[in-house]
C-alpha cells in the first residue's frame, strides 16, 4: 500500500489514545458500579453525550445548508409539479 507507514502510525496513535481513555473511564466506572446493581449511573457518559450533541456552525454554514437543500429539492419539487400538471390536464 502507498501510505502504509502513515496508516500504521495513525493506528498506533489511535490505539494509544483509546487505551488512555479506557483507563480513565474504567477508573470512574469502578467507583460508581455496584456488583448487585444491573444498571449503573455514569456521569461522564452523560456529559460526553451532551458534548457530542452540540454542533458548532461557522458564519456561512447555515446559508450553505439552505442553498444546498434548495439545489437538491427544487428539481424534485419541479418534477412533481410537472407531473401533477400533466395529470390534471389529461
C-alpha positions, 0 to 999 in steps of 0.5 A: 500500500502507498501510505502504509507507514502513515496508516500504521502510525495513525493506528498506533496513535489511535490505539494509544489514545483509546487505551488512555481513555479506557483507563480513565473511564474504567477508573470512574466506572469502578467507583460508581458500579455496584456488583448487585446493581444491573444498571449503573449511573455514569456521569461522564457518559452523560456529559460526553453525550451532551458534548457530542450533541452540540454542533458548532456552525461557522458564519456561512454554514447555515446559508450553505445548508439552505442553498444546498437543500434548495439545489437538491429539492427544487428539481424534485419539487419541479418534477412533481409539479410537472407531473401533477400538471400533466395529470390534471390536464389529461 
